[in-house]
């Protein structure tokens, strides 16, 4: 449906729309209705993009903001500007999830001052350096049965969660299980640096013995300095924003099942990471082979 070009020309020339409508035997109400319904190519393109933006947002579990949605569109060959994506999201009421800081759970060990920091806040990615430097931390997740504690092991080079474990206590065995799982799943070919904070779970003699048996070199940051283990804490902030804050689990088993699906079914394999050039960790690691 198009607006009559003669009437439009008369309007732009400053002539009476009423007279032009009378000459063309078109009612003014029909003219204005048609004029409002007429949209140009850009408006039609905006509508198409908004539809795809909505689909990508849904596929991301409602978590992606404009940067990741823009990256996803580019991966599909849909060229558009990031500001345009942000504008269309605002107009459609589509909002991404934003990070919030999480609480710390590890208790500093004042006797761990002799252990070195082998990472020095260097959390740069590198596809060829996978399984050479890992980092980890512990967080807690509320359930109807009480806290569920989660320990992780993350590959610094690819951001992949290579090992994790959950239990209902904060003992050393939690951290030990996560590290053991990482070694069994990844089977690194050489020594690996495992960087953590100075929590007692990571500085205990039992954990040191396990690390030695697994050919793991332990590294710790400074006491109370979150930036020294920023990558591990960043994952927990993402987990809290995209999963934990959006659910109430009645049991620890239900929470563990959701964490498994999030890490293995989404975060490692499908979630786009800005630090990886908007690739998933699994996709990023393929560039090393």
C-alpha positions as CSV (number, residue, x, y, z in Angstrom):
1,X,0.0,0.0,0.0
2,X,1.5,3.3,-1.1
3,X,0.6,7.0,-0.7
4,X,-0.6,8.6,-3.9
5,X,2.4,10.5,-5.4
6,X,0.3,13.3,-6.7
7,X,-1.0,14.2,-3.3
8,X,2.4,13.9,-1.8
9,X,3.8,16.3,-4.4
10,X,1.0,18.8,-3.8
11,X,1.6,18.6,0.0
12,X,5.4,19.2,-0.4
13,X,4.6,22.1,-2.8
14,X,2.6,23.7,0.0
15,X,-0.7,23.2,-1.7
16,X,-3.9,22.0,0.1
17,X,-4.0,18.3,0.9
18,X,-7.8,18.6,1.1
19,X,-8.0,20.0,-2.5
20,X,-5.6,17.3,-3.8
21,X,-7.6,14.5,-2.2
22,X,-10.8,15.9,-3.7
23,X,-9.2,16.0,-7.2
24,X,-8.0,12.4,-6.8
25,X,-11.3,11.3,-5.2
26,X,-9.5,10.0,-2.1
27,X,-10.7,10.7,1.4
28,X,-8.3,12.6,3.7
29,X,-8.6,9.9,6.4
30,X,-7.7,7.2,3.9
31,X,-4.7,9.3,2.7
32,X,-3.3,9.8,6.2
33,X,-3.9,6.2,7.1
34,X,-2.0,5.0,4.1
35,X,0.7,7.6,4.8
36,X,1.2,6.3,8.4
37,X,1.4,2.7,7.1
38,X,4.0,3.5,4.5
39,X,7.5,2.5,5.7
40,X,10.8,2.9,3.9
41,X,13.5,0.2,3.4
42,X,15.3,1.2,6.6
43,X,12.1,0.9,8.7
44,X,11.5,-2.6,7.2
45,X,15.1,-3.5,7.8
46,X,14.8,-2.4,11.4
47,X,11.7,-4.6,11.8
48,X,13.6,-7.6,10.4
49,X,16.6,-6.9,12.6
50,X,14.5,-6.5,15.7
51,X,12.9,-9.9,15.1
52,X,16.3,-11.6,14.8
53,X,17.6,-9.6,17.8
54,X,14.7,-11.0,19.9
55,X,15.5,-14.5,18.7
56,X,19.2,-14.2,19.6
57,X,18.3,-12.7,23.0
58,X,16.0,-15.7,23.7
59,X,18.6,-18.2,22.6
60,X,21.1,-16.6,25.0
61,X,18.7,-17.3,27.9
62,X,17.8,-13.6,28.0
63,X,21.4,-12.6,28.9
64,X,23.0,-11.0,25.9
65,X,23.2,-7.2,25.7
66,X,23.9,-5.1,22.6
67,X,27.6,-6.0,22.2
68,X,27.1,-9.8,22.1
69,X,23.9,-9.6,20.0
70,X,25.8,-7.3,17.6
71,X,28.6,-9.9,17.4
72,X,26.1,-12.7,16.8
73,X,24.5,-10.8,14.0
74,X,27.8,-10.2,12.3
75,X,28.6,-13.9,12.6
76,X,25.4,-14.6,10.7
77,X,26.4,-12.1,8.0
78,X,23.9,-9.5,9.0
79,X,25.8,-6.3,8.8
80,X,24.6,-3.5,11.1
81,X,26.1,-1.1,13.5
82,X,26.3,-1.7,17.3
83,X,24.5,1.6,18.0
84,X,21.7,0.5,15.7
85,X,21.4,-2.8,17.7
86,X,21.3,-0.9,21.0
87,X,18.6,1.5,19.6
88,X,16.4,-1.4,18.4
89,X,16.8,-3.2,21.7
90,X,15.7,-0.1,23.6
91,X,12.7,0.4,21.3
92,X,11.7,-3.3,21.7
93,X,12.3,-3.3,25.5
94,X,15.0,-6.0,25.2
95,X,17.5,-5.8,28.0
96,X,20.6,-7.9,28.6
97,X,21.8,-9.1,32.0
98,X,24.5,-7.1,33.8
99,X,27.1,-8.4,36.2
100,X,26.9,-8.0,39.9
101,X,29.8,-8.7,42.3
102,X,29.6,-11.9,44.2
103,X,30.7,-12.7,47.7
104,X,34.0,-14.4,48.6
105,X,33.9,-17.7,50.3
106,X,37.6,-18.6,50.9
107,X,39.1,-17.8,54.2
108,X,42.7,-16.3,53.9
109,X,45.5,-18.4,55.4
110,X,48.1,-16.0,56.9
111,X,50.7,-18.9,56.8
112,X,50.6,-19.1,53.0
113,X,52.9,-16.1,52.4
114,X,55.7,-18.2,50.9
115,X,53.8,-19.5,48.0
116,X,54.6,-17.4,44.8
117,X,52.3,-15.6,42.4
118,X,53.1,-17.2,39.0
119,X,50.4,-15.3,37.0
120,X,50.9,-11.7,38.0
121,X,47.5,-10.6,36.8
122,X,48.3,-11.8,33.3
123,X,45.0,-13.3,32.2
124,X,45.5,-12.8,28.4
125,X,44.0,-15.4,26.1
126,X,46.1,-17.5,23.7
127,X,44.7,-20.5,21.8
128,X,48.1,-22.3,21.6
129,X,48.7,-22.0,25.4
130,X,45.7,-24.0,26.7
131,X,46.4,-26.4,29.6
132,X,49.4,-24.4,30.8
133,X,47.8,-22.0,33.2
134,X,44.6,-22.5,35.1
135,X,42.8,-20.5,37.8
136,X,40.1,-21.3,40.3
137,X,37.9,-20.2,43.1
138,X,34.9,-21.2,45.3
139,X,31.5,-19.7,45.5
140,X,28.2,-20.6,47.2
141,X,24.7,-21.0,45.8
142,X,21.5,-20.8,47.8
143,X,19.0,-23.7,47.7
144,X,16.0,-24.8,49.8
145,X,18.3,-27.3,51.5
146,X,21.0,-24.8,52.3
147,X,24.2,-23.7,50.6
148,X,25.7,-25.5,47.7
149,X,29.4,-24.8,47.2
150,X,30.9,-24.7,43.8
151,X,34.6,-24.9,43.0
152,X,35.9,-24.2,39.5
153,X,39.1,-24.7,37.4
154,X,39.3,-22.4,34.4
155,X,41.8,-22.4,31.6
156,X,43.2,-18.9,31.4
157,X,44.1,-19.2,27.7
158,X,40.6,-20.1,26.5
159,X,38.2,-19.2,29.4
160,X,36.9,-22.7,29.4
161,X,35.7,-24.2,32.7
162,X,37.8,-27.4,32.5
163,X,36.9,-28.8,35.9
164,X,34.3,-28.1,38.6
165,X,32.8,-29.7,41.7
166,X,29.9,-29.1,44.1
167,X,29.4,-30.2,47.7
168,X,27.5,-29.0,50.8
169,X,30.6,-27.9,52.7
170,X,33.7,-25.7,52.4
171,X,36.3,-28.4,52.9
172,X,39.6,-28.9,51.0
173,X,38.0,-31.9,49.3
174,X,35.8,-29.6,47.2
175,X,38.8,-27.8,45.7
176,X,40.6,-31.2,45.3
177,X,37.8,-32.7,43.4
178,X,37.6,-29.8,41.0
179,X,41.3,-29.9,40.2
180,X,41.3,-33.7,39.9
181,X,38.4,-33.6,37.5
182,X,40.2,-31.0,35.4
183,X,43.3,-33.1,35.1
184,X,41.3,-36.2,34.2
185,X,39.3,-34.4,31.5
186,X,42.1,-32.4,30.0
187,X,45.1,-34.7,30.5
188,X,47.7,-31.9,30.1
189,X,50.9,-32.9,28.4
190,X,53.1,-30.8,30.7
191,X,53.2,-29.0,34.0
192,X,50.3,-26.7,34.7
193,X,50.2,-23.6,36.9
194,X,47.0,-23.4,39.0
195,X,46.4,-20.0,40.4
196,X,44.0,-19.2,43.3
197,X,43.5,-16.9,46.2
198,X,45.0,-17.7,49.6
199,X,42.0,-19.6,51.0
200,X,42.7,-22.4,53.3
201,X,41.2,-24.9,50.9
202,X,44.0,-24.1,48.5
203,X,46.9,-23.7,50.9
204,X,46.4,-26.8,52.9
205,X,49.1,-29.5,53.0
206,X,46.6,-32.1,51.6
207,X,46.0,-29.9,48.6
208,X,49.7,-29.3,48.0
209,X,50.3,-33.1,48.0
210,X,47.5,-33.6,45.5
211,X,48.9,-30.9,43.3
212,X,52.4,-32.4,43.4
213,X,51.0,-35.8,42.4
214,X,49.2,-34.2,39.5
215,X,52.2,-32.2,38.3
216,X,50.5,-29.0,39.2
217,X,52.4,-25.9,40.2
218,X,50.4,-23.9,42.7
219,X,50.2,-20.1,42.5
220,X,48.4,-17.6,44.8
221,X,47.6,-13.9,44.7
222,X,47.9,-11.4,47.5
223,X,45.6,-11.5,50.5
224,X,42.4,-9.5,49.9
225,X,43.3,-8.3,46.4
226,X,40.5,-9.5,44.1
227,X,42.2,-8.4,40.9
228,X,44.9,-11.0,41.5
229,X,42.4,-13.7,40.7
230,X,40.1,-11.6,38.5
231,X,39.3,-14.2,35.9
232,X,38.0,-16.8,38.4
233,X,35.9,-14.1,40.1
234,X,34.6,-12.8,36.8
235,X,33.2,-16.2,36.0
236,X,31.3,-16.3,39.3
237,X,29.9,-12.8,38.6
238,X,28.6,-14.1,35.2
239,X,27.2,-17.2,36.7
240,X,25.4,-15.2,39.3
241,X,23.9,-12.8,36.7
242,X,22.9,-15.3,34.1
243,X,21.8,-18.2,36.2
244,X,21.8,-18.0,40.0
245,X,19.9,-14.7,40.4
246,X,17.1,-15.9,38.1
247,X,16.3,-19.2,39.8
248,X,15.2,-20.6,43.2
249,X,16.2,-24.2,43.6
250,X,14.4,-26.3,46.3
251,X,17.2,-28.9,46.4
252,X,21.0,-29.0,46.0
253,X,20.5,-31.7,43.3
254,X,18.4,-29.3,41.2
255,X,20.9,-26.6,41.5
256,X,23.8,-28.9,40.5
257,X,21.8,-30.1,37.5
258,X,21.2,-26.4,36.4
259,X,24.9,-25.6,36.9
260,X,25.9,-28.6,34.8
261,X,23.6,-27.6,32.0
262,X,24.9,-23.9,32.2
263,X,28.6,-24.8,32.1
264,X,28.7,-27.7,29.8
265,X,25.7,-26.9,27.6
266,X,26.1,-23.1,27.3
267,X,29.1,-21.4,28.8
268,X,31.8,-23.6,27.4
269,X,30.3,-24.5,24.1
270,X,27.9,-21.7,22.9
271,X,28.3,-18.5,24.9
272,X,30.2,-15.7,23.0
273,X,33.0,-14.2,25.0
274,X,34.2,-10.7,24.2
275,X,37.8,-11.5,25.3
276,X,37.8,-14.3,22.7
277,X,36.7,-12.2,19.8
278,X,33.1,-13.2,20.4
279,X,33.7,-16.9,20.2
280,X,32.9,-19.6,22.6
281,X,35.7,-21.3,24.6
282,X,35.3,-24.5,22.7
283,X,35.3,-22.7,19.3
284,X,38.3,-20.6,20.4
285,X,40.3,-23.7,21.3
286,X,39.9,-25.2,17.9
287,X,42.2,-22.5,16.5
288,X,45.0,-24.0,18.4
289,X,44.8,-27.3,16.4
